[in-house]
Amino acid sequence: MTRVQDIYPSDRVVLREVGLRDGLQLVKTFPSTAAKKDWIAREYDAGVRHFEVGSFLPAKTFPQFADVRDIVKTVASLPGAHGIALTLNERGVNEALESGVAEIATVVSATEEHSRANANRSRDEAIANVERLCRLRDASAHKPIVHVAVSMALGCSITGAVDPKEALRIAERCYAAGADVVGVADTVGYSGPKQVAELTAATVKIAGRKPVCVHLHDTRGMGIANAAAALDAGARILDGSLGGLGGCPFAPGATGNVVFEDLAFLCQSKGFETGIDIEKLIDVRAILRSEMPQEALYGGLARAGLPRGQQPVTA
């Protein structure tokens, strides 16, 4: 049984590398299984311990995740490593439970319009799916962590502005349904630091002892500033992707997730120890350049390196 407080302790920051899932959801070409395993091994050597490994979606439609069970096993074989997989329906949940993945993630939209456009279901139906997932978790042998991301929590590409009270209402319902972790997601990169700080602080307040994750995209260049605001507001779990890979079908022109390497540097500059060797982490980008040469990679640390005189963390 996975204990939430062991995976997400409240006294330190946890960085989750989501490149293998969110980073690959829209790509036309993707790394081989062997390259994915190398990606994980090299990031693990750099100190990364939390990996979003893929989605349990139909392999015919999403071939980039056809090897998700193999990748789940790869992460599980590494001491102290933690794997997270996304599911969007009951079939996916059942497959995820069978795989033994340590954490199962799902999504509830903050707006009704996005929920229907993205998943063809209402928000009430999405919450009912969370409740079913939690019941299945409780009945399973290994009892994985359940993580629910509130997508479009800070702005919706269909409706525009989102009332923070509405996003909080959805977060409260997810916790009440049995979620171990709730994530606040700026899915299309709409917001700035003030909005992120206010919603994060309010979510942390309603979460009580349960963890809060903040998932940011860098669509309008606010990713790192928003991550700093989230940390200041009490978030202790942040998502990012290697090289800023990623995108959203509802955010045309988006550059992807907040850059994981820059996120690690931000945390260290603010005094949060991550255990990540940034120079080793940057070197992992060679896999992306080799396997997906057409994909743009982003990041200030990869371009400029660590400041002179600053020693890399020993992973």
N, C-alpha and C positions, 0 to 999 in steps of 0.2 A: 504493500500500500504506500502510495506517495503522499508524504505530509507536505501540505502547502507551505507551512512556515519554514520547512527545510529548504525548499526550492526558491521561495521568495521571502527571505528574512526581512523584517522591517527595518533593520539597522544598517542596511547597505543597498547600493544601487545594483540592479541587475539589468544588463543589456542583452537583448534577444536579437540574434541575427536572422532576419526573415528573408534573406535573398533566395534561398532554395524554394520558397513558396511564393510570397508576394512578388519577389523579384523576377520570377519566371512565369507569372500567370498570363502575360500577354506576348511573350517572345515567339518569334517564328522558328528560330533554331535554339537549341538548348544543350547543356552539357550532357555527355554520356554518363551512365551510372558510375563508371570508373572515375570520371572527372569529378562528379559530385562527391564521391567518397574521398578523393584527394582534397577537395575543397574543405570538407568537414575536418579531415585529419590535420590539415595545415592551420585551419582556424583554431582547432583544439590546442595545437602546439603553441599558438599565439595567446592562449588563455581564454578563448571563447568557450562558454559552457552551455548556452541556451540556443537551440537551433529550431527554427520553424522548418520542418523537413519536406512539406508538400501538402497536397490536398487529396482527399478521397473522393475523386470525381471520375466520371467515365473515361477510361483510357482512350477510347476512340475519339473523344472530343478534346481531351487534354492529355496528349501523349507525353508531355513533359513531366507528368506525375505518375506515369505507369509503373515506375519502380519505387513508389513511395514505401511499400512494405520493406523493401531491401534497405532503403535509407533509414527507416525507423530502427531496424536492427543494427545498422552501422553506428548510429548515435548511442543506442542502448549498450553497445559493447564497450564504450569509452567510460572509464571511471569518473563519476561526477557529472557526466554530460546529461542533458535533459532535452528530449525531443517533443515538439508540438506539431500537431497536424490539424488542418482545417477540414471541417465537415459542414455540409449545407442541407442534408436531409437524413432521414432515418437509415436509409441504406448505407450512406457514408459513415454514420455513427456506428452501425453494426460492424462494418469493416474495420473501422478504427479500433474498436474494442477488441476485435479478434487479433489485431496486429500487436497489441500490447503497448502502444504508444503511451508515453507518460502523461501527456496533456492533450485533451481534445478541445479544439477551438471552434466556435461558430459565430454567426453574425446576426445582429438585429439592427435594422435601420432606425435612425432617429426620426425619419419622415416617412409617412405613409406612401408618398409618391415614389420614393426611391425603393422602398421595400417591394412594391408591386413591380416596378421596372426591373429590378435586379434579381429578385427571387420569385416573382409571380405569386406572392402571398402577402397577406396583411401583417401588420406588426403584432396583432394578437395571435395570429397563427405562428409567427416566428417565436414569440414567447412560449407558446404551447410546445414548440419543438425543443426549446431549452428545458422545459419541465420534463419532457420525455427523456431527453439526454441525461438529465440528473437522476431520474429514476433508474435508467439503465446503468449509469455509473454506480449507483448505490448497490445494485444487484450483481455487479461484476466482481470477479475475483481480485483484480489488481487496483480497482478504484482510481482511475486516472483523474487528474485535475481537470475541471471544466472551466474554460475561459470563454467569456462572451464579449465580443467587441461591439460597441455601439457605433456603427458607421454613420458618416455624415453628421457627427455630433456637433461640429463647429461650422457647418455650412453645407448646403446641398446644391449640387449642380443642376437639379431640376427645379427646386423651389427657392433657392437663394438662401437668405438668412434662416437660421434655425434658432428658435427660442431656447435658451439654455435650460429653462425649466422643463421643457419637453425632453431634452436629452437626459436630464437628471431623473425624470420620471421613468424613462426606459431603463436607465441604470439600476434604479431602485427595484424595478420589477424583475430584472435579471438576477440581482442578489436574492430577492425573495423566492425566485424559482429554484434556487439552489446553487447558483454559480459560485465558484471559489474565487475567481478573479474576473473583474470587469475592466474592459479597455475602453478608453475614450479615443475615438479615431477621427482625425482631421483628414478624411479619406481623399478629398480633392484639394487639399492645401489652401483653404479659404481664409484661415484666420491669422491673427497676429498674436504677439506675446500677451497682451492684456486679456484677450478672450480665452486663450489657453490657460493662463494662470487662474482666472476666475472659475472656469468650469472644472479644472483639475482640483482646486481647493474645495469646491462644493462637493465633488465626487468623493474625495478623500474623507470628507466629513460624514457623508452618508454610509461610506464603506465600513467605518469603524475599524475593526481589526483585520478586515479582509484587504488583500492587495488591490492596488489600482495601477493599471498600465496605461501609458499614453503612446499612441501610434500616430506618427506624423509623416506627412508627405511634403516635399520641397517644391511644390508646383510654382509658388511665387517667391521662392528664395527665403522663406521664413523658417525653414526647418530647424536650424540650430538655435536661432533666437527663441523659437517656441519651445524647444527642448529645455533650454535654460530656464524659461518661465515655468515649465512643468516641474522641474526639479525644485525650484524655489517654492512652489505651491504644495510640495509634499509627495509628488509621484516618485516611486522608487523602482519602477519597471519602465524601460523605454525600448521601443522597437527601432531598428534601422536595418538597412541592407548594404552589403558590400558594394562599394562603387556607386551607391545610390540607385541600384537597379529597381525596376518596378514601374507601376502605372495603374491606371484605373480606366475602364471603358467609358466611365462617365466624366472623365477629366481629359478631354483632348488637349494635347500640348504639354501634358504633365511630364516633369522630369523624373519622377519616381519617388522612392522613399528617402527619408533623411539619410545622409551618408553615414554608414556605421563607423568608419574610421574617425570621421570628424566628431561623431557622437562620443566615442571613447575619449578623444582628446578634451572635449568639452567637460566631461565628467571629471577627468583628472585635474583640469585647470580649476575646477570648483572644489577640489579637495575630496572628491568621491573616488575611492580606490576601486578599480574594476578588475585588476589582475591581468589586463590585456596589454601585450607588447604591440604597440601600434606599428612599429617598423615591420615586424613579422606579419602583421595583419595586412599591411599594404602590399606585401609581396604576394599574397594570395590572389591579388587581382590578375596576376599572370595567367591563371586558369581561365578567367573570364575573357581576357584578350585572345586567348588561344581557341577557346570553345565557341565564343560568340563575338567574333571580331566586328560585327556590324552594330553591336550595342554600344551606345555612348556610356562612358563611365565618368563619374563626377567626384569631386572632393578636394578640399584645400590642402589636407595633409599629404595626399598622394602627389600633389603638384609641388608643394613647397617644403615638405618634410617637417620634422620636429624643430622647434626653435633651437638656435645654437646654444649649446651647453646643457640642454635638457636631456637627461638620460632616459632611454626607453625602460619601461617597466619590465621586470623579469617575469615571464609568464609562468 
